[in-house]
Amino acid sequence: MKIHEYQAKAILARYGVTTPRGEVAFTKEEAREAAQRLKSPVVVVKAQIHAGGRGKAGGVKLARSADEAAELASHILGMTLVTPQTGPLGRVVRRLLIEEGLDIKRELYLGLLVDRETGRPMFMASAAGGMEIEEVAKDNPGAILREQIHPAVGLQPYQARKIAFGLGLSGELATVATPFLQALYRAFIDTDASMLEINPCVVTGDGKLVALDAKMTFDDNGLFRHKDLRELRDLDEEDPLEVEASKYGLNYIKLDGSVACMVNGAGLAMATMDIIKYAGGSPANFLDVGGGASAEQVKNAFRILLSDPAVRAVFINIFGGILRCDVLATGVVAAAKDLHVSIPVVVRMEGTNVERGQQILRESGLNFTIADGMKDGAQKVVALAGGAR
């Protein structure tokens, strides 16, 4: 789950991380009032969407008066920002962060994530703050510092000093950096975050370290421990079909192809998309119904898949372990009848009650194509969707 910048900064502030003074605003007048309360010579009007690159897209502006802040807010609110992270459709701006301007001397990059190779938290840092870290990693990988953290002991002071010195901080700044970095780590661990990014973290003219930006993503599997974090979810920033799928305990991911994929299990989902690509097609999405789905869940899954106008054929690829093949078939038939499905549907099933499941499909009177294995299913669904690209 992602949250907005102002929400991430509020969390970090509770851990002692220095952030600029600021207020969220949903209207032009709220922006004016926030700027007046800040009493700063310069205020920053920042669009709040779940994506980076807002400044280049016109979503971050400077104002030198409350009236100018209100005027900028009226232009930015309702804008559709298109950045490399939003995709071509962009995101509509519905809220703003009105923040005090700072005297910026240096910009740094700080990030925390879980290293998949070691299974440990990893601190990433770079003196090239304010830039797209992906571009820095591509053009100059040596500019990124990496520090593995043992989860049993956390970020140690010597590791924080190592990062600070690697960023070129010295003297009082290096001393200040140690508790600053440790506070970031505590926030990352305590909230079950999967990613925490400060880009940029700035050194101000008066020698302070300040998190000028903040981005946090949380592990959905840990949210049951954090009722306060769950309340920060902004459904307007999520794909409507992903939101709809979550209501039924389903996992849905939107892609850009023409073949819809219904699977049970993330590993099977990856294999299904790979084999569709191998057959010359392109997946439009995938929907994981999980191991114990009911016929009603399967029916809702099918409805969600078909809600995507780009879908030209459906590939149902199920291994019937906990989810029995006859239960799947019953749900698919019910959904196809209720939704008056007109596009081709290819079904590959293996496992518990597979013969009964195939019988239900054949006797339904509907035009299902039953595949003999994954390769056969992929080839058939790609052909029915219009052939290989």
Disulfide bonds with the S-S distance in Angstrom:
none
